[in-house]
């Protein structure tokens, strides 16, 4: 895995007027760097662990995001 120890991830900073801002880091379940440490980190911070649909040519995942007021 070419020495990488941090899983590939996507940062999302969501702001909508009237709702609390939400900052997420989404990581990928099948990333070789996803070990127990990173799974615990994601769970403790409420970060989604994406499971890609490898049957789709675009390798898509669906994420539900709930905003609070």
Backbone as numpy.savetxt, mean C-alpha at the origin, in Angstrom:
# Nx Ny Nz CAx CAy CAz Cx Cy Cz
17.30 -10.27 -5.44 16.48 -9.07 -5.44 17.33 -7.81 -5.44
18.53 -7.93 -5.88 19.45 -6.81 -6.08 19.67 -5.97 -4.82
19.64 -6.58 -3.65 19.98 -5.89 -2.41 18.92 -4.96 -1.85
17.75 -4.89 -2.45 16.71 -3.99 -1.93 16.10 -4.57 -0.67
15.97 -3.74 0.35 15.37 -4.20 1.59 14.06 -3.50 1.91
13.74 -2.42 1.22 12.48 -1.72 1.41 11.55 -2.13 0.26
10.34 -2.60 0.58 9.43 -3.01 -0.49 9.08 -1.85 -1.42
8.80 -2.18 -2.66 8.29 -1.19 -3.59 6.97 -0.67 -3.02
6.72 0.63 -3.17 5.52 1.20 -2.57 5.09 2.45 -3.33
3.86 2.84 -3.05 3.27 4.03 -3.67 2.78 4.93 -2.54
3.16 6.21 -2.59 2.68 7.19 -1.60 1.42 7.84 -2.16
0.41 7.97 -1.31 -0.82 8.66 -1.67 -1.15 9.64 -0.56
-1.25 10.91 -0.91 -1.66 11.95 0.03 -3.00 12.47 -0.45
-4.04 12.20 0.32 -5.40 12.50 -0.11 -5.94 13.65 0.72
-6.40 14.70 0.04 -7.02 15.83 0.72 -8.32 16.15 0.00
-9.39 16.24 0.78 -10.72 16.58 0.27 -11.32 17.58 1.25
-11.81 18.68 0.73 -12.37 19.71 1.59 -13.48 19.11 2.47
-13.40 19.38 3.77 -14.40 18.90 4.71 -14.05 17.56 5.34
-12.93 16.94 4.93 -12.51 15.65 5.48 -11.08 15.74 5.99
-10.76 14.86 6.93 -9.39 14.79 7.43 -8.48 14.27 6.32
-7.31 14.86 6.18 -6.33 14.40 5.19 -5.89 12.98 5.54
-5.54 12.22 4.53 -5.10 10.84 4.74 -3.83 10.63 3.93
-2.79 10.13 4.57 -1.53 9.82 3.91 -1.30 8.32 4.00
-1.12 7.69 2.86 -0.95 6.24 2.81 0.33 5.88 2.08
0.87 4.75 2.45 1.92 4.11 1.66 1.41 2.71 1.35
1.18 2.46 0.10 0.68 1.16 -0.32 1.84 0.28 -0.76
1.90 -0.94 -0.21 2.96 -1.88 -0.55 2.34 -3.09 -1.26
3.17 -3.91 -1.85 2.70 -5.02 -2.68 2.98 -6.35 -2.01
1.94 -7.16 -1.89 2.01 -8.44 -1.20 3.07 -9.38 -1.79
3.22 -9.37 -3.10 4.14 -10.32 -3.74 5.56 -9.78 -3.90
5.85 -8.62 -3.30 7.20 -8.05 -3.39 8.15 -8.94 -2.58
9.27 -9.34 -3.15 10.22 -10.18 -2.42 10.74 -9.55 -1.12
10.69 -8.24 -1.00 11.15 -7.57 0.22 10.08 -7.53 1.31
8.85 -7.94 1.01 7.78 -7.95 2.02 8.00 -9.12 2.98
8.55 -8.80 4.13 8.78 -9.83 5.14 7.90 -9.52 6.36
8.06 -10.27 7.43 7.23 -10.07 8.62 7.35 -8.66 9.18
8.56 -8.10 9.14 8.76 -6.74 9.64 7.87 -5.76 8.89
7.88 -5.80 7.55 7.13 -4.84 6.74 5.63 -5.10 6.81
5.23 -6.37 6.95 3.79 -6.67 7.11 3.28 -6.07 8.42
4.06 -6.19 9.49 3.68 -5.61 10.77 3.64 -4.09 10.67
4.63 -3.50 10.03 4.69 -2.04 9.83 3.44 -1.56 9.10
3.06 -2.25 8.03 1.87 -1.85 7.26 0.61 -1.96 8.12
0.47 -3.04 8.85 -0.71 -3.24 9.70 -0.80 -2.18 10.79
0.31 -1.91 11.46 0.32 -0.94 12.56 0.00 0.47 12.08
0.35 0.79 10.84 0.11 2.14 10.31 -1.15 2.24 9.46
-1.87 1.14 9.31 -3.09 1.15 8.51 -2.82 1.31 7.02
-1.65 0.85 6.57 -1.29 0.96 5.16 -1.76 -0.29 4.41
-2.37 -0.10 3.26 -2.83 -1.25 2.49 -1.68 -2.08 1.93
-1.87 -3.40 1.96 -0.96 -4.33 1.30 -1.72 -4.82 0.07
-1.29 -4.39 -1.09 -2.01 -4.68 -2.33 -1.73 -6.08 -2.84
-2.78 -6.77 -3.23 -2.67 -8.08 -3.87 -3.02 -7.86 -5.33
-2.01 -7.91 -6.18 -2.21 -7.64 -7.59 -2.91 -8.81 -8.28
-3.80 -8.46 -9.20 -4.44 -9.46 -10.04 -3.51 -9.71 -11.22
-2.76 -10.78 -11.15 -1.78 -11.07 -12.20 -2.41 -11.64 -13.46
-3.73 -11.90 -13.42 -4.43 -12.37 -14.62 -4.71 -11.21 -15.58
-4.74 -10.01 -15.03 -5.01 -8.82 -15.84 -3.72 -8.33 -16.47
-3.76 -7.91 -17.72 -2.53 -7.39 -18.36 -1.94 -6.18 -17.61
-2.80 -5.43 -16.93 -2.33 -4.24 -16.22 -1.88 -4.54 -14.79
-2.00 -5.79 -14.33 -1.67 -6.17 -12.94 -2.32 -5.20 -11.97
-3.62 -5.20 -11.91 -4.40 -4.25 -11.12 -4.69 -4.75 -9.72
-4.91 -3.77 -8.82 -5.37 -4.03 -7.45 -6.43 -3.01 -7.13
-7.33 -3.34 -6.24 -8.40 -2.43 -5.81 -8.17 -2.07 -4.35
-8.31 -0.78 -4.05 -8.12 -0.28 -2.68 -9.34 0.54 -2.30
-9.90 0.24 -1.13 -10.98 1.07 -0.60 -10.40 2.04 0.40
-10.74 3.32 0.27 -10.23 4.36 1.18 -11.42 5.05 1.82
-11.45 5.09 3.14 -12.53 5.75 3.86 -11.99 7.03 4.47
-12.67 8.14 4.19 -12.28 9.43 4.75 -13.22 9.77 5.90
-12.70 10.44 6.92 -13.52 10.86 8.05 -13.58 12.37 8.09
-14.63 12.87 8.68 -14.80 14.31 8.77 -14.18 14.86 10.02
